[in-house]
Amino acid sequence: MLTRDVITISVASLCLVLANCGVNPATSVASKDRSAALTTGSARPQFRTVELATLAHSWISDWTVIGAKTEPTYVEHVRISRRGDRFTLDADALGEQFGRTELSVDDRGRIAVRACPRSARCDVRPTGFLATVQVLAAARRGQLAGRAPVLRYAGRSVACVPADLLWGKAPMTDATVSTMDLHEVLDPCLDILTGAVLAQRSRHDGSFAGPTLDEGTLIVCDLTTRADQRNSGSCPQAGSR
Amino acid sequence: MLMRRIRNVRFRNRYTPLRALILAAALAFGLTVPLTACGDDSGSSSESPSGDKLKVALLAPGLTNDGSFNQVAREAVERLERDGRIDVDIREKMADPAAAEPVIREYATQNYDLIIGHGIELVEPILAVAKQFPKVHFTIAGGPDVLPKATTNVEAWTYDFGQQGYLAGFIAGQIKDTRTVGLVGGPQLPFIQAIHSGFKAGLKDADPSRTTKEVYTGSFDDVQKAVEATTGLADQGAQLVFTSGDGIGNGVASAAARHQPKVLTLGVTGDAGGLAKQVNVTSVELDMYPTFKSYVDRVEDGTFGGKGYISGLVNKGLVVTPFSEGASDPRIPADLQDQVDQLIADLASGARKLPSLQ
C-alpha cells in the first residue's frame, strides 16, 4: 500500500530556519506533527514567526508538490516543481490541460518567464502557486525584510507571508486599472522545508481559502533524499520534471 | 454521520496490509480471492446489511467536508441513505489511481451494487476493475470526453457548462440598474469559455439591452489578477461582475466590496473570507442527488449501464445557492427566486427552450 503523505524533514535545511524562529531543531524534527502555532494566555493567538530572508535561503532546491484544489463543480490538479533555480507549474481540470508555466530566478534575483501557457498571462511578478519565486527573488536581491507567522497546514509547517511584503502597492500591468492595494486579500503560505505554496490565508478571517491545496490530496516530494522516492509512487525521480 | 464513520472504520480494518499482501499474491498468480475468505469476522460480504437497500460505495478524491466538489457527492449519498434507498460507504483521499484501484476492487469483490467514482482521477481504475466485475455497477465522472467511456456496467457523468453559465446570466439579467455586466474568468479553457457563452446567452434572453465586458486572468489561482480585473471592470462601469473561476473568487469579491459604489457579484463560491455575503448574489453549483438517485433507480429496475448522464437545469443537477445577505441589495428583485423557479419549470415543460450554447 502506497504511503500517501510523504513528509521528510531535511535536517540540515531546517535547522537554520527553526533556530531562527526560536524552535529547538532537534525536538522539532523528532516531533514533526507538533504545532508551530502556539497560544499564550492572552486572548489573541501568538504565532511563532520566521525571518523570511533566512527562510528563503534555507529551502531545498529539488522538489515537487502534487495536490488538488477542489471547487464546487470541479477539481483542479496542481503540480509545482523546483529544480535548482527553475520553477514550473502544471495544472488541469476536467481533463483539460492548462499548459506549463516556467519561471527562473537568477543569483541577482531577476525573474524570467521561460514558458507561459497560451491561455495565460505570465509576468515577472508571480503570484498564486508561484509566489515562491517572488519570495526567493526578493531574498536574493536583499529586499526581503520581515517575518512571517508559522502555522500548521495539512500536517506541515507553513510560513504565511504578508502579501504586502511581496507585492505592496505594485503598479498595474494594465493601464486601464486604477491604482489600488493588492495585498488585502490572501497571504501565501509557504512550506517551511521547500517554499512551495500549499495554501493561502484570508486577511479577512484567517481561514485557509482560495487557491489552497486540499490537504487530503497533498504530496510533498523532497527529491534531495532517496527516502521520499521510495515512499510514494507519485513522486518523480530526481532530475526529472 | 457517526454511523458512516463507524462503517468506514470497519471497512478499513478489513483492508489490512496482510490482506493486501494476500490479494497481491493471489493476483500475481492469476487468481481472484474474495477478501472475506481471509478471516473476516464481520459477516458474509454477500449479505445485504439491511434487506433491500443497495450497497453503495462512494469514492472521492479529496475530503468530503471540503464545502466543494467532494462534499456535494457526500451530501447526495447521505440524502439517499435518509431516503432509505441505500447503505453507503465513503472512501476519501482517492486521488491516486494506483491507490484507488485495489479499493475499488475490494468493493466489487464484496458484491457492492453500485460503486461511484466521483472524480476524473478514478476513471481509469474504475474502467479497469469494471471489466472484471460485469455484474457490479460503476460510475465515472469527468468532462464531456468521459461520456463515450460508458460500458454495459459503467455509466458516465458530466455537467453542462453552458447551462451553468446560462442560469447565472439569466439571473444577472433580472438585477436592476446593472446595464454593464463584467465577466472574470481564469484560463481561456474550452469549458470556461462555454460557461461564459452560456452566461451571455442567458443575459441576452433576460434583457437584450445589457452589455458585457470580459476579462480572462489566465489563472485559476492568481487572486491578485482577479482583483485587478474586477477593479478594472468596475472602473469601466460594470455594476455586476460574474466570475467563472472559483479559486479567484476571493479576489473578485474583495475588489467588488471595496469599490465605490459597491459592485455586486455572481459566481463567488465559498464565503470568500466573509465577503461573499456582502456582495455575492448567488452561484450556480452542482446538486448530485438527482444524478445519484437516477443511478439507484436504474440499478433497481435493471436498466443501468452504457449511459451518459449530464447534470443540467431541467434535471436539477445545476442549482442556485441560497441567496446571501448581498441579495438584500435594492437592485435585486424580491421575486428573484420565483423567476428562477419559473425558468426551470418553463424549460422542463417545453414552454421555453434554451438557445444553442455551443
Interface residues (C-beta under 8 A of the other chain):
Chain A: M1 L2 R4 A68 K69 T70 E71 P72 T73 Y74 V75 E76 H77 V78 A91 A93 L94 G95 E96 F98 P117 S119 A120 R121 C122 T127 G128 F129 A163 W167 M172 T173 D174 T176 V177 S178 M180 L182 E184 V185 L186 Q200 S202 R203 H204 D205 S207 A209 G210 P211 D214 E215 G216 T217 G233 S234
Chain B: P17 A20 P61 G62 L63 D66 S68 F69 N70 V72 E92 K93 A95 D96 A98 A99 P102 G119 I120 E121 G142 G143 D145 V146 T158 Y159 Q164 P187 Q188 L189 P190 F191 Y216 T217 G218 S219 F220 D221 D222 V223 Q224 K225 V227 E228 A229 T231 G232 D235 Q236 D246 G247 I248 G249 N250 G251 S254 A255 R258 T269 G270 D271 A272 G273 G274 L275 S283 E285 L286
